[in-house]
Amino acid sequence: MDLNLRHAVIANVTGNTQEELEHTIVDAIQSGEEKMLPGLGVLFEVIWQNASESDKNEMLETLEQGLKPKQ
């Protein structure tokens, strides 16, 4: 991923409230646009880098459950 994109995404959301961040995430997901995926990836990177080991394990469990084939 281009570092300029990473810095641009971070600059665009730095200082946002939780409500604003939630709106950004929900809007990106609901739009379904492929161009939003890198931005969500940058946000996930920030979450991961600032998460405790316990939080990381919980995220991995959630991902694993969410990616299981539907019966």
Jmol script that loads the backbone (N, CA, C; Angstrom):
load data "model"
ATOM      1  N   MET A   1       0.860  -1.175   0.000  1.00  0.00           N
ATOM      2  CA  MET A   1       0.000   0.000   0.000  1.00  0.00           C
ATOM      3  C   MET A   1       0.903   1.233   0.000  1.00  0.00           C
ATOM      4  N   ASP A   2       0.555   2.190  -0.785  1.00  0.00           N
ATOM      5  CA  ASP A   2       1.334   3.419  -0.885  1.00  0.00           C
ATOM      6  C   ASP A   2       1.286   4.192   0.431  1.00  0.00           C
ATOM      7  N   LEU A   3       2.451   4.622   0.915  1.00  0.00           N
ATOM      8  CA  LEU A   3       2.508   5.327   2.199  1.00  0.00           C
ATOM      9  C   LEU A   3       1.738   6.633   2.172  1.00  0.00           C
ATOM     10  N   ASN A   4       1.657   7.285   1.007  1.00  0.00           N
ATOM     11  CA  ASN A   4       0.887   8.523   0.927  1.00  0.00           C
ATOM     12  C   ASN A   4      -0.589   8.269   1.204  1.00  0.00           C
ATOM     13  N   LEU A   5      -1.102   7.151   0.738  1.00  0.00           N
ATOM     14  CA  LEU A   5      -2.502   6.799   1.010  1.00  0.00           C
ATOM     15  C   LEU A   5      -2.702   6.564   2.495  1.00  0.00           C
ATOM     16  N   ARG A   6      -1.773   5.836   3.108  1.00  0.00           N
ATOM     17  CA  ARG A   6      -1.861   5.551   4.546  1.00  0.00           C
ATOM     18  C   ARG A   6      -1.899   6.860   5.339  1.00  0.00           C
ATOM     19  N   HIS A   7      -0.979   7.757   5.015  1.00  0.00           N
ATOM     20  CA  HIS A   7      -0.931   9.036   5.733  1.00  0.00           C
ATOM     21  C   HIS A   7      -2.167   9.884   5.451  1.00  0.00           C
ATOM     22  N   ALA A   8      -2.675   9.839   4.228  1.00  0.00           N
ATOM     23  CA  ALA A   8      -3.870  10.613   3.879  1.00  0.00           C
ATOM     24  C   ALA A   8      -5.084  10.135   4.668  1.00  0.00           C
ATOM     25  N   VAL A   9      -5.249   8.818   4.766  1.00  0.00           N
ATOM     26  CA  VAL A   9      -6.382   8.264   5.518  1.00  0.00           C
ATOM     27  C   VAL A   9      -6.272   8.676   6.978  1.00  0.00           C
ATOM     28  N   ILE A  10      -5.092   8.523   7.547  1.00  0.00           N
ATOM     29  CA  ILE A  10      -4.904   8.877   8.957  1.00  0.00           C
ATOM     30  C   ILE A  10      -5.145  10.367   9.174  1.00  0.00           C
ATOM     31  N   ALA A  11      -4.651  11.188   8.269  1.00  0.00           N
ATOM     32  CA  ALA A  11      -4.856  12.640   8.392  1.00  0.00           C
ATOM     33  C   ALA A  11      -6.331  12.993   8.312  1.00  0.00           C
ATOM     34  N   ASN A  12      -7.089  12.264   7.491  1.00  0.00           N
ATOM     35  CA  ASN A  12      -8.517  12.562   7.317  1.00  0.00           C
ATOM     36  C   ASN A  12      -9.359  12.222   8.543  1.00  0.00           C
ATOM     37  N   VAL A  13      -8.884  11.304   9.372  1.00  0.00           N
ATOM     38  CA  VAL A  13      -9.699  10.905  10.525  1.00  0.00           C
ATOM     39  C   VAL A  13      -9.081  11.288  11.866  1.00  0.00           C
ATOM     40  N   THR A  14      -7.874  11.826  11.847  1.00  0.00           N
ATOM     41  CA  THR A  14      -7.238  12.236  13.094  1.00  0.00           C
ATOM     42  C   THR A  14      -8.088  13.295  13.783  1.00  0.00           C
ATOM     43  N   GLY A  15      -8.347  13.080  15.060  1.00  0.00           N
ATOM     44  CA  GLY A  15      -9.147  14.022  15.837  1.00  0.00           C
ATOM     45  C   GLY A  15     -10.642  13.773  15.767  1.00  0.00           C
ATOM     46  N   ASN A  16     -11.070  12.783  14.975  1.00  0.00           N
ATOM     47  CA  ASN A  16     -12.496  12.477  14.888  1.00  0.00           C
ATOM     48  C   ASN A  16     -12.994  11.858  16.189  1.00  0.00           C
ATOM     49  N   THR A  17     -14.256  12.096  16.479  1.00  0.00           N
ATOM     50  CA  THR A  17     -14.892  11.477  17.631  1.00  0.00           C
ATOM     51  C   THR A  17     -15.217  10.018  17.309  1.00  0.00           C
ATOM     52  N   GLN A  18     -15.591   9.264  18.340  1.00  0.00           N
ATOM     53  CA  GLN A  18     -16.006   7.878  18.112  1.00  0.00           C
ATOM     54  C   GLN A  18     -17.184   7.814  17.151  1.00  0.00           C
ATOM     55  N   GLU A  19     -18.126   8.725  17.292  1.00  0.00           N
ATOM     56  CA  GLU A  19     -19.298   8.742  16.406  1.00  0.00           C
ATOM     57  C   GLU A  19     -18.891   9.002  14.965  1.00  0.00           C
ATOM     58  N   GLU A  20     -17.965   9.928  14.764  1.00  0.00           N
ATOM     59  CA  GLU A  20     -17.496  10.220  13.412  1.00  0.00           C
ATOM     60  C   GLU A  20     -16.738   9.034  12.819  1.00  0.00           C
ATOM     61  N   LEU A  21     -15.927   8.380  13.646  1.00  0.00           N
ATOM     62  CA  LEU A  21     -15.197   7.207  13.178  1.00  0.00           C
ATOM     63  C   LEU A  21     -16.164   6.084  12.815  1.00  0.00           C
ATOM     64  N   GLU A  22     -17.177   5.882  13.660  1.00  0.00           N
ATOM     65  CA  GLU A  22     -18.176   4.854  13.354  1.00  0.00           C
ATOM     66  C   GLU A  22     -18.882   5.169  12.048  1.00  0.00           C
ATOM     67  N   HIS A  23     -19.260   6.417  11.845  1.00  0.00           N
ATOM     68  CA  HIS A  23     -19.926   6.817  10.604  1.00  0.00           C
ATOM     69  C   HIS A  23     -19.024   6.526   9.395  1.00  0.00           C
ATOM     70  N   THR A  24     -17.747   6.840   9.522  1.00  0.00           N
ATOM     71  CA  THR A  24     -16.803   6.593   8.434  1.00  0.00           C
ATOM     72  C   THR A  24     -16.748   5.104   8.101  1.00  0.00           C
ATOM     73  N   ILE A  25     -16.647   4.273   9.129  1.00  0.00           N
ATOM     74  CA  ILE A  25     -16.546   2.832   8.926  1.00  0.00           C
ATOM     75  C   ILE A  25     -17.831   2.264   8.332  1.00  0.00           C
ATOM     76  N   VAL A  26     -18.967   2.619   8.925  1.00  0.00           N
ATOM     77  CA  VAL A  26     -20.254   2.102   8.451  1.00  0.00           C
ATOM     78  C   VAL A  26     -20.514   2.566   7.020  1.00  0.00           C
ATOM     79  N   ASP A  27     -20.231   3.815   6.727  1.00  0.00           N
ATOM     80  CA  ASP A  27     -20.429   4.347   5.380  1.00  0.00           C
ATOM     81  C   ASP A  27     -19.567   3.599   4.365  1.00  0.00           C
ATOM     82  N   ALA A  28     -18.319   3.343   4.727  1.00  0.00           N
ATOM     83  CA  ALA A  28     -17.422   2.628   3.816  1.00  0.00           C
ATOM     84  C   ALA A  28     -17.917   1.210   3.553  1.00  0.00           C
ATOM     85  N   ILE A  29     -18.390   0.549   4.587  1.00  0.00           N
ATOM     86  CA  ILE A  29     -18.888  -0.821   4.426  1.00  0.00           C
ATOM     87  C   ILE A  29     -20.184  -0.847   3.630  1.00  0.00           C
ATOM     88  N   GLN A  30     -21.107   0.039   3.958  1.00  0.00           N
ATOM     89  CA  GLN A  30     -22.409   0.046   3.287  1.00  0.00           C
ATOM     90  C   GLN A  30     -22.311   0.460   1.827  1.00  0.00           C
ATOM     91  N   SER A  31     -21.329   1.292   1.508  1.00  0.00           N
ATOM     92  CA  SER A  31     -21.203   1.727   0.112  1.00  0.00           C
ATOM     93  C   SER A  31     -20.798   0.563  -0.781  1.00  0.00           C
ATOM     94  N   GLY A  32     -20.056  -0.390  -0.225  1.00  0.00           N
ATOM     95  CA  GLY A  32     -19.642  -1.556  -0.988  1.00  0.00           C
ATOM     96  C   GLY A  32     -18.628  -1.249  -2.079  1.00  0.00           C
ATOM     97  N   GLU A  33     -18.077  -0.056  -2.057  1.00  0.00           N
ATOM     98  CA  GLU A  33     -17.135   0.340  -3.104  1.00  0.00           C
ATOM     99  C   GLU A  33     -15.747  -0.212  -2.799  1.00  0.00           C
ATOM    100  N   GLU A  34     -15.137  -0.810  -3.798  1.00  0.00           N
ATOM    101  CA  GLU A  34     -13.803  -1.383  -3.653  1.00  0.00           C
ATOM    102  C   GLU A  34     -12.775  -0.333  -3.254  1.00  0.00           C
ATOM    103  N   LYS A  35     -12.965   0.885  -3.695  1.00  0.00           N
ATOM    104  CA  LYS A  35     -11.981   1.936  -3.411  1.00  0.00           C
ATOM    105  C   LYS A  35     -11.921   2.286  -1.920  1.00  0.00           C
ATOM    106  N   MET A  36     -12.916   1.857  -1.143  1.00  0.00           N
ATOM    107  CA  MET A  36     -12.938   2.128   0.289  1.00  0.00           C
ATOM    108  C   MET A  36     -12.124   1.106   1.080  1.00  0.00           C
ATOM    109  N   LEU A  37     -11.813  -0.026   0.482  1.00  0.00           N
ATOM    110  CA  LEU A  37     -11.127  -1.096   1.195  1.00  0.00           C
ATOM    111  C   LEU A  37      -9.746  -0.696   1.713  1.00  0.00           C
ATOM    112  N   PRO A  38      -8.926   0.008   0.950  1.00  0.00           N
ATOM    113  CA  PRO A  38      -7.626   0.405   1.510  1.00  0.00           C
ATOM    114  C   PRO A  38      -7.761   1.280   2.749  1.00  0.00           C
ATOM    115  N   GLY A  39      -8.732   2.177   2.757  1.00  0.00           N
ATOM    116  CA  GLY A  39      -8.941   3.036   3.924  1.00  0.00           C
ATOM    117  C   GLY A  39      -9.344   2.240   5.143  1.00  0.00           C
ATOM    118  N   LEU A  40     -10.218   1.253   4.947  1.00  0.00           N
ATOM    119  CA  LEU A  40     -10.603   0.387   6.058  1.00  0.00           C
ATOM    120  C   LEU A  40      -9.404  -0.418   6.541  1.00  0.00           C
ATOM    121  N   GLY A  41      -8.549  -0.810   5.613  1.00  0.00           N
ATOM    122  CA  GLY A  41      -7.341  -1.525   5.983  1.00  0.00           C
ATOM    123  C   GLY A  41      -6.421  -0.682   6.849  1.00  0.00           C
ATOM    124  N   VAL A  42      -6.308   0.596   6.522  1.00  0.00           N
ATOM    125  CA  VAL A  42      -5.484   1.509   7.317  1.00  0.00           C
ATOM    126  C   VAL A  42      -6.074   1.640   8.718  1.00  0.00           C
ATOM    127  N   LEU A  43      -7.396   1.777   8.810  1.00  0.00           N
ATOM    128  CA  LEU A  43      -8.035   1.884  10.124  1.00  0.00           C
ATOM    129  C   LEU A  43      -7.825   0.607  10.931  1.00  0.00           C
ATOM    130  N   PHE A  44      -7.913  -0.552  10.270  1.00  0.00           N
ATOM    131  CA  PHE A  44      -7.677  -1.804  10.980  1.00  0.00           C
ATOM    132  C   PHE A  44      -6.231  -1.886  11.444  1.00  0.00           C
ATOM    133  N   GLU A  45      -5.311  -1.401  10.633  1.00  0.00           N
ATOM    134  CA  GLU A  45      -3.903  -1.381  11.028  1.00  0.00           C
ATOM    135  C   GLU A  45      -3.706  -0.575  12.319  1.00  0.00           C
ATOM    136  N   VAL A  46      -4.373   0.568  12.416  1.00  0.00           N
ATOM    137  CA  VAL A  46      -4.275   1.397  13.627  1.00  0.00           C
ATOM    138  C   VAL A  46      -4.855   0.642  14.823  1.00  0.00           C
ATOM    139  N   ILE A  47      -5.987  -0.004  14.621  1.00  0.00           N
ATOM    140  CA  ILE A  47      -6.597  -0.786  15.698  1.00  0.00           C
ATOM    141  C   ILE A  47      -5.639  -1.879  16.154  1.00  0.00           C
ATOM    142  N   TRP A  48      -5.097  -2.622  15.210  1.00  0.00           N
ATOM    143  CA  TRP A  48      -4.219  -3.744  15.525  1.00  0.00           C
ATOM    144  C   TRP A  48      -2.978  -3.277  16.273  1.00  0.00           C
ATOM    145  N   GLN A  49      -2.373  -2.190  15.806  1.00  0.00           N
ATOM    146  CA  GLN A  49      -1.144  -1.694  16.423  1.00  0.00           C
ATOM    147  C   GLN A  49      -1.367  -1.193  17.848  1.00  0.00           C
ATOM    148  N   ASN A  50      -2.583  -0.811  18.156  1.00  0.00           N
ATOM    149  CA  ASN A  50      -2.876  -0.260  19.475  1.00  0.00           C
ATOM    150  C   ASN A  50      -3.654  -1.218  20.369  1.00  0.00           C
ATOM    151  N   ALA A  51      -3.831  -2.451  19.917  1.00  0.00           N
ATOM    152  CA  ALA A  51      -4.601  -3.438  20.670  1.00  0.00           C
ATOM    153  C   ALA A  51      -3.694  -4.239  21.595  1.00  0.00           C
ATOM    154  N   SER A  52      -4.266  -4.639  22.711  1.00  0.00           N
ATOM    155  CA  SER A  52      -3.559  -5.548  23.614  1.00  0.00           C
ATOM    156  C   SER A  52      -3.570  -6.952  22.992  1.00  0.00           C
ATOM    157  N   GLU A  53      -2.758  -7.834  23.551  1.00  0.00           N
ATOM    158  CA  GLU A  53      -2.746  -9.217  23.058  1.00  0.00           C
ATOM    159  C   GLU A  53      -4.123  -9.852  23.214  1.00  0.00           C
ATOM    160  N   SER A  54      -4.795  -9.542  24.300  1.00  0.00           N
ATOM    161  CA  SER A  54      -6.140 -10.058  24.534  1.00  0.00           C
ATOM    162  C   SER A  54      -7.110  -9.558  23.463  1.00  0.00           C
ATOM    163  N   ASP A  55      -7.034  -8.262  23.150  1.00  0.00           N
ATOM    164  CA  ASP A  55      -7.897  -7.696  22.108  1.00  0.00           C
ATOM    165  C   ASP A  55      -7.598  -8.323  20.747  1.00  0.00           C
ATOM    166  N   LYS A  56      -6.312  -8.544  20.458  1.00  0.00           N
ATOM    167  CA  LYS A  56      -5.930  -9.168  19.185  1.00  0.00           C
ATOM    168  C   LYS A  56      -6.509 -10.572  19.089  1.00  0.00           C
ATOM    169  N   ASN A  57      -6.409 -11.327  20.186  1.00  0.00           N
ATOM    170  CA  ASN A  57      -6.978 -12.682  20.194  1.00  0.00           C
ATOM    171  C   ASN A  57      -8.478 -12.644  19.965  1.00  0.00           C
ATOM    172  N   GLU A  58      -9.160 -11.681  20.589  1.00  0.00           N
ATOM    173  CA  GLU A  58     -10.599 -11.556  20.407  1.00  0.00           C
ATOM    174  C   GLU A  58     -10.942 -11.213  18.955  1.00  0.00           C
ATOM    175  N   MET A  59     -10.168 -10.315  18.355  1.00  0.00           N
ATOM    176  CA  MET A  59     -10.399  -9.970  16.944  1.00  0.00           C
ATOM    177  C   MET A  59     -10.185 -11.176  16.043  1.00  0.00           C
ATOM    178  N   LEU A  60      -9.135 -11.948  16.317  1.00  0.00           N
ATOM    179  CA  LEU A  60      -8.865 -13.132  15.509  1.00  0.00           C
ATOM    180  C   LEU A  60      -9.969 -14.168  15.651  1.00  0.00           C
ATOM    181  N   GLU A  61     -10.479 -14.355  16.864  1.00  0.00           N
ATOM    182  CA  GLU A  61     -11.602 -15.278  17.074  1.00  0.00           C
ATOM    183  C   GLU A  61     -12.837 -14.800  16.314  1.00  0.00           C
ATOM    184  N   THR A  62     -13.089 -13.493  16.360  1.00  0.00           N
ATOM    185  CA  THR A  62     -14.234 -12.928  15.645  1.00  0.00           C
ATOM    186  C   THR A  62     -14.084 -13.123  14.141  1.00  0.00           C
ATOM    187  N   LEU A  63     -12.883 -12.871  13.622  1.00  0.00           N
ATOM    188  CA  LEU A  63     -12.624 -13.082  12.192  1.00  0.00           C
ATOM    189  C   LEU A  63     -12.813 -14.537  11.810  1.00  0.00           C
ATOM    190  N   GLU A  64     -12.265 -15.422  12.628  1.00  0.00           N
ATOM    191  CA  GLU A  64     -12.386 -16.841  12.353  1.00  0.00           C
ATOM    192  C   GLU A  64     -13.852 -17.266  12.286  1.00  0.00           C
ATOM    193  N   GLN A  65     -14.633 -16.810  13.253  1.00  0.00           N
ATOM    194  CA  GLN A  65     -16.065 -17.147  13.269  1.00  0.00           C
ATOM    195  C   GLN A  65     -16.788 -16.546  12.072  1.00  0.00           C
ATOM    196  N   GLY A  66     -16.453 -15.319  11.731  1.00  0.00           N
ATOM    197  CA  GLY A  66     -17.107 -14.651  10.624  1.00  0.00           C
ATOM    198  C   GLY A  66     -16.752 -15.238   9.263  1.00  0.00           C
ATOM    199  N   LEU A  67     -15.632 -15.937   9.191  1.00  0.00           N
ATOM    200  CA  LEU A  67     -15.173 -16.487   7.915  1.00  0.00           C
ATOM    201  C   LEU A  67     -15.454 -17.984   7.766  1.00  0.00           C
ATOM    202  N   LYS A  68     -16.118 -18.568   8.766  1.00  0.00           N
ATOM    203  CA  LYS A  68     -16.488 -19.974   8.656  1.00  0.00           C
ATOM    204  C   LYS A  68     -17.551 -20.127   7.580  1.00  0.00           C
ATOM    205  N   PRO A  69     -17.457 -21.213   6.815  1.00  0.00           N
ATOM    206  CA  PRO A  69     -18.487 -21.450   5.795  1.00  0.00           C
ATOM    207  C   PRO A  69     -19.870 -21.567   6.426  1.00  0.00           C
ATOM    208  N   LYS A  70     -20.838 -21.020   5.749  1.00  0.00           N
ATOM    209  CA  LYS A  70     -22.222 -21.092   6.239  1.00  0.00           C
ATOM    210  C   LYS A  70     -22.753 -22.504   5.985  1.00  0.00           C
ATOM    211  N   GLN A  71     -23.438 -23.029   6.953  1.00  0.00           N
ATOM    212  CA  GLN A  71     -23.998 -24.379   6.841  1.00  0.00           C
ATOM    213  C   GLN A  71     -25.257 -24.382   6.031  1.00  0.00           C
TER     214      GLN A  71
END
end "model"
wireframe off; spacefill off
backbone 0.3
color backbone group
